[in-house]
Amino acid sequence: AIEGSNHICYLTPWDITMLSLNYIQKGLLFKKPSSIDNLLEKLKHSLSVALFHFYPLAGRLVTQKTQHPPSYSIFVDCKNSSGAKFIYATLDITISDILSPVDFPPLLQSLFDLNRAINHDGHTLPLLSIQVTQLLDGVFIGCSINHCIADGTSYWNFFNTWSHIFQDVPVLHPPLHNRWFPEGCGPLINLPFKHHDEFIDRYEPPKLRERIFHFSAESIAKLKAKANLQSNTNSSTKISSFQSLSAHVWRSITRVRGLTHDQKTSFVLYVNNRPRMEPPLPNEYFGASINVVTAEAKAGELVENDLGWTAWKVHLAVANFNDSVVHQLLKDWLQSPLVFQPSLHFDPCTVVMSSSPRFNMYGNEFGMGKAVAVRSGYANKFDGWLTAYEAYEGGGSIDLAVCLLPHAMTALESDHEFMEAVSHSNPLY
């Protein structure tokens, strides 16, 4: 069933589960253009045009409650709201101040708005906030989007469309706003709550280190060949490059965490539901249409077995996730709706892979040429959290941002097997 309206954007089970997570925060770092004033005016104008297509981003969340009969539902009011937010800021730092440190510097957080906001705060905060920060020798465009309204696919479709409009390129892939609901469900879902305190969790992570490890296309190809050779996959079933890299990182982080042999550990991968549905949802479907797939093993098994053994586990977890699994998960959720709470769903033995190197990040130029780097803000960082980015040189290379407790990160940097696959990237500033 498909539901939609220009005034109200209904939230699906996929959207609602995101209420207690942070906004998505990603940004692009550019070398300084010749005229900042022209840039700002054109950014604002093209943003307003983009919001014509992506109108839910200018809305606000609304909770509708009744006592007789008892009901509790949340939706987006796209009409009666204060719109999206655009901020211009200046900061006396250089591109080198951002890219030179091994770890992500704390100043990165100042390049984004809505740093500690959770998605439920979209009742009063904008669902989209753009912060353009002028540096001494560059410009950073930081984009914070409410995760109930968009997942990574929708986020980058918005960014790509905004960039196309800026460059007077026709909008070839406008968003589709008809939210998808399981048969007999929606569009207004009655939640089993009386107050948001029952499902809101403002998680504050411990002190973490976060840095990027660069994997060249050649290095990833070696991991893929090794994984397929060791797991004896046949010609019709291949472990993918990304699954091979995921297995390599899961094994390495588990090894340096020093877990006991029988300790259960899991690798969680965020996957896009759209292509797995029957019939598939279009890539332009706008909303949060993601699920998690999980591979599990004992720490000792990961360390004792080879890369192929681990990669096969990751492969099976992804391969077995299909339309029937998506529908069963939705059926279970509708019987017992829940909101994802970080402090309950993450543990120190888990590794989580988010984002995707397939997203078109470096194609967003805004008249300034190719960005020199992609970076993220404060949002959604946990011990064992990985963020996959398309690397600057493209061609299948990947920049993997890794969040770990400081002692584990130090151990990972000293782990020969892990670092053997890490490549050196060339500084671009």
C-alpha positions in Angstrom: 0.0 0.0 0.0 1.3 3.5 -0.9 0.3 6.6 0.9 1.2 10.2 0.4 0.1 13.8 0.6 1.7 17.2 0.0 0.6 18.4 3.4 1.3 15.4 5.6 4.1 12.9 5.3 3.2 9.7 7.1 5.9 7.7 8.9 6.4 4.0 8.2 7.7 1.4 10.7 11.1 1.9 9.2 10.9 5.6 9.9 9.5 5.3 13.4 12.3 3.0 14.6 14.7 5.9 14.1 13.1 8.3 16.6 15.8 7.9 19.3 18.9 8.1 17.0 20.8 11.2 16.0 20.4 13.1 12.8 22.5 12.0 9.8 25.5 14.4 9.6 27.8 14.3 6.6 29.7 17.1 5.0 32.0 18.0 2.1 35.3 19.9 2.3 36.2 22.1 -0.6 39.1 24.4 -1.6 38.1 28.1 -1.3 36.3 29.5 -4.3 37.0 33.0 -5.8 33.8 34.6 -4.5 32.1 33.4 -1.3 29.2 35.9 -1.7 28.2 34.5 -5.1 28.5 31.0 -3.7 26.2 31.7 -0.7 23.5 33.3 -2.8 23.5 30.5 -5.3 23.6 27.8 -2.5 20.5 29.4 -0.9 18.6 29.7 -4.1 19.4 26.1 -5.3 18.5 24.8 -1.8 15.1 26.5 -2.0 14.5 24.8 -5.4 15.7 21.5 -4.0 13.2 21.8 -1.1 10.4 22.1 -3.6 11.2 18.5 -4.6 12.1 17.4 -1.1 9.3 19.2 0.7 9.1 16.9 3.8 12.6 18.3 4.8 11.0 21.7 5.4 8.4 20.2 7.8 8.2 19.3 11.5 7.2 16.2 13.4 3.8 16.2 15.0 2.5 13.8 17.7 -1.2 13.3 17.7 -2.7 11.8 20.9 -6.2 10.9 22.0 -7.5 9.3 25.2 -10.8 7.9 24.0 -10.0 5.7 22.3 -6.3 5.7 23.3 -4.0 6.5 20.4 -0.5 7.9 19.8 0.8 8.6 16.3 3.6 10.7 14.8 3.8 12.2 11.3 5.4 15.1 9.4 3.5 18.3 8.9 4.9 19.6 5.7 2.8 22.8 5.6 2.6 24.4 9.0 6.3 24.7 9.9 9.2 27.0 10.1 11.0 25.4 7.2 14.6 24.2 6.8 17.6 26.1 8.3 20.6 27.6 6.5 23.6 28.9 8.5 26.7 30.7 7.3 29.7 30.6 9.7 33.4 31.5 9.6 36.2 29.6 11.3 39.9 30.6 11.4 41.2 27.1 10.6 42.7 25.6 7.4 41.9 22.5 5.4 45.1 21.1 6.9 43.7 21.5 10.4 40.9 19.1 9.5 42.9 16.6 7.4 46.3 16.5 9.0 45.5 14.9 12.4 45.4 11.1 12.4 42.2 11.2 14.5 39.2 13.3 13.6 39.7 16.6 15.4 37.0 17.8 17.8 36.6 20.9 15.7 34.8 18.8 13.1 31.7 19.0 15.4 31.6 22.8 15.0 31.1 22.4 11.3 27.6 20.9 11.8 24.3 22.1 13.3 22.1 20.0 15.6 25.0 18.0 17.0 23.3 16.2 19.9 19.8 16.3 18.5 17.9 13.1 18.2 15.3 12.6 15.5 12.3 13.0 17.9 13.5 16.6 18.5 12.3 17.3 15.0 9.0 18.3 16.7 10.7 21.6 17.4 14.0 21.6 15.5 14.3 21.7 11.7 14.4 18.4 9.9 17.1 19.8 7.7 19.9 22.2 8.6 22.7 23.2 6.3 25.8 24.9 7.7 28.2 26.5 5.3 31.5 27.3 7.0 34.1 29.5 5.4 37.6 28.4 6.4 40.8 30.4 5.8 41.5 28.4 2.6 38.3 26.4 2.1 34.6 25.9 2.5 32.8 23.1 4.4 29.2 22.3 3.6 27.7 20.3 6.6 24.3 18.8 6.2 22.2 17.5 9.1 19.0 15.6 8.2 16.5 13.9 10.4 17.0 10.1 10.1 13.2 9.5 10.4 12.8 11.3 7.1 15.8 9.9 5.2 18.3 7.1 5.2 21.7 7.2 3.4 20.2 6.6 0.0 17.7 9.4 0.4 20.2 11.7 2.1 22.7 11.5 -0.9 19.8 11.7 -3.4 19.0 15.0 -1.8 22.6 16.2 -1.8 23.1 15.1 -5.4 19.9 16.8 -6.5 20.8 20.0 -4.7 24.2 20.0 -6.4 22.6 19.4 -9.8 20.2 22.3 -9.4 23.2 24.5 -8.3 24.9 23.6 -11.6 21.7 24.0 -13.7 21.6 20.3 -14.4 18.0 19.0 -14.9 16.6 17.0 -12.0 16.6 13.5 -13.4 15.8 11.5 -10.3 13.2 13.5 -8.3 12.3 11.9 -5.0 9.2 9.7 -4.7 7.2 10.6 -1.6 4.6 7.8 -1.5 5.6 6.1 1.7 5.4 2.3 1.5 3.3 0.4 4.1 2.7 -3.3 4.5 -0.8 -4.5 3.4 -3.5 -3.5 5.9 -1.2 -1.1 7.8 -1.0 2.7 7.9 -0.9 5.4 6.9 -1.2 6.5 10.6 0.3 3.9 12.9 -1.0 3.8 16.4 2.0 3.4 18.8 1.7 1.7 22.2 2.9 4.8 24.1 1.5 7.5 26.2 4.6 9.7 26.5 7.8 10.0 24.5 9.8 9.3 27.7 8.9 5.7 27.2 11.0 5.3 24.0 13.5 8.2 24.0 17.2 7.4 24.9 19.7 10.2 24.8 22.8 8.1 24.5 26.1 9.8 25.3 29.1 7.6 24.0 32.2 7.1 26.1 35.5 8.8 25.0 36.3 7.4 21.6 38.9 7.7 19.0 37.8 8.0 15.4 40.0 7.9 12.3 40.1 6.9 8.7 41.8 3.8 7.3 42.2 3.9 3.6 41.9 0.7 1.5 42.9 0.9 -2.2 41.0 -1.0 -4.9 44.0 -3.3 -5.2 44.1 -4.1 -1.5 40.4 -4.8 -1.4 40.7 -7.0 -4.5 43.4 -9.1 -2.7 41.1 -9.5 0.4 38.2 -10.6 -1.9 40.4 -13.1 -3.7 41.7 -14.5 -0.4 38.2 -14.7 1.1 36.8 -16.6 -1.9 39.8 -18.9 -2.1 39.7 -19.8 1.6 35.9 -20.3 1.7 35.9 -22.4 -1.5 33.0 -20.5 -3.1 31.9 -21.7 -6.5 31.7 -19.6 -9.6 28.0 -18.7 -9.2 28.4 -17.6 -5.5 31.0 -15.0 -4.9 31.8 -13.2 -1.6 31.8 -9.5 -2.6 34.6 -7.0 -2.1 32.6 -5.2 0.6 31.8 -8.4 2.5 35.5 -9.4 2.4 36.6 -6.0 3.8 33.9 -6.2 6.4 35.1 -9.7 7.5 38.7 -8.4 7.7 37.7 -5.5 9.9 35.4 -7.6 12.1 38.1 -10.2 12.7 40.7 -7.5 13.4 38.7 -5.5 15.9 37.6 -8.7 17.7 41.2 -9.7 18.0 42.4 -6.4 19.4 39.5 -6.1 21.9 40.9 -9.1 23.7 37.6 -10.9 24.2 37.4 -14.3 25.9 37.2 -17.3 23.6 33.5 -18.0 24.2 32.4 -14.4 24.1 29.7 -13.9 21.5 30.4 -11.2 19.0 28.3 -9.8 16.1 28.8 -7.9 12.9 25.9 -5.7 12.1 25.5 -4.3 8.6 22.9 -1.7 7.6 21.2 -2.8 4.3 18.9 -1.0 1.8 15.5 -2.6 1.7 14.6 -1.1 -1.7 16.2 -3.6 -4.1 15.3 -6.5 -1.9 11.5 -5.9 -2.0 9.3 -7.7 -4.5 8.6 -5.7 -6.6 11.6 -3.5 -5.7 11.1 0.0 -4.4 12.7 2.6 -6.7 16.0 4.0 -5.6 14.3 7.4 -5.5 11.9 6.3 -2.8 12.3 9.0 -0.1 12.4 7.9 3.5 14.2 5.5 5.8 14.1 2.1 4.2 16.9 0.2 5.9 17.2 -2.8 8.1 20.1 -4.5 9.9 21.5 -7.9 9.1 23.7 -9.6 11.7 26.4 -12.2 11.5 27.4 -13.9 14.8 30.3 -15.9 16.0 32.3 -16.6 19.2 35.4 -14.4 19.5 37.6 -17.5 19.5 36.1 -18.8 16.3 36.9 -15.5 14.5 40.5 -15.4 15.6 41.2 -19.1 15.0 39.5 -19.4 11.6 40.6 -17.7 8.5 39.3 -14.7 6.6 37.2 -16.9 4.2 35.3 -18.5 7.2 34.3 -15.1 8.5 33.6 -13.6 5.1 31.2 -16.5 4.4 29.3 -15.7 7.6 28.9 -12.1 6.5 28.0 -13.2 2.9 25.2 -15.5 4.2 23.7 -12.9 6.5 23.4 -10.5 3.5 22.3 -13.1 0.9 19.6 -14.5 3.1 18.0 -11.0 3.6 15.2 -10.9 1.1 11.6 -9.8 0.6 10.1 -12.4 2.9 12.5 -11.5 5.7 11.6 -7.8 5.3 7.9 -8.6 5.5 8.3 -10.9 8.5 10.3 -8.2 10.4 7.5 -5.7 9.7 4.9 -8.1 10.8 6.8 -8.7 14.1 7.2 -4.9 14.5 3.5 -4.2 14.0 2.7 -6.7 16.7 5.1 -5.1 19.1 6.3 -1.6 17.9 9.7 -0.5 19.2 12.0 2.4 18.8 15.7 1.6 18.4 17.6 2.6 21.5 21.4 2.8 21.3 22.2 2.0 24.9 20.1 -1.2 24.6 21.1 -2.4 21.2 24.9 -1.9 21.1 27.4 -3.8 23.2 31.2 -3.8 23.5 31.4 -7.0 21.4 29.6 -5.6 18.3 31.0 -4.1 15.2 28.5 -2.0 13.1 29.0 -1.1 9.4 27.1 2.0 8.3 26.8 4.1 5.1 28.0 2.8 1.7 30.9 3.4 -0.7 28.3 3.3 -3.5 26.8 6.7 -2.5 27.8 9.5 -4.9 29.6 11.7 -2.5 32.3 13.4 -4.6 29.9 14.2 -7.5 28.6 17.1 -5.5 30.8 20.0 -6.6 28.7 23.2 -6.2 30.9 25.1 -8.7 34.0 24.5 -6.5 35.4 21.5 -8.2 35.7 18.1 -6.6 35.6 18.1 -2.8 38.9 17.2 -1.1 37.3 15.1 1.6 34.0 13.8 3.2 33.6 14.0 6.9 30.9 13.4 9.5 29.8 15.2 12.7 29.0 14.1 16.3 26.0 12.0 15.4 25.6 8.3 15.8 29.1 7.3 17.1 29.6 4.2 19.2 32.4 1.8 20.1 32.8 -0.4 17.1 31.0 1.9 14.7 32.3 1.9 11.1 31.4 4.4 8.4 32.2 3.4 4.8 33.0 6.2 2.3 33.8 6.3 -1.3 37.5 7.3 -1.3 38.7 10.4 -3.2 40.3 8.5 -6.1 37.2 6.3 -6.6 37.7 3.1 -8.7 36.5 0.9 -5.8 38.8 2.3 -3.1 37.2 2.9 0.3 37.8 5.2 3.2 36.7 3.5 6.4 36.1 5.7 9.4 36.5 3.6 12.6 35.3 4.5 16.1 36.9 2.6 19.0 37.8 2.9 22.6 41.3 4.5 22.7 43.2 1.3 23.9 41.5 -0.8 21.2 42.4 1.7 18.5 46.0 1.8 19.6 46.1 -2.0 19.4 44.4 -2.0 16.0 47.0 0.5 14.7 49.7 -2.0 15.9 48.0 -5.1 14.5 50.1 -6.3 11.6 47.4 -8.4 9.9 45.0 -5.5 9.8 47.5 -2.8 8.8 48.9 -5.0 6.0 45.7 -4.3 4.0 45.6 -0.6 4.8 46.9 1.7 2.1 48.5 5.1 2.3 46.3 7.8 0.8 47.8 11.0 -0.7 47.1 14.2 1.1 45.2 16.6 -1.2 45.8 20.0 0.4 
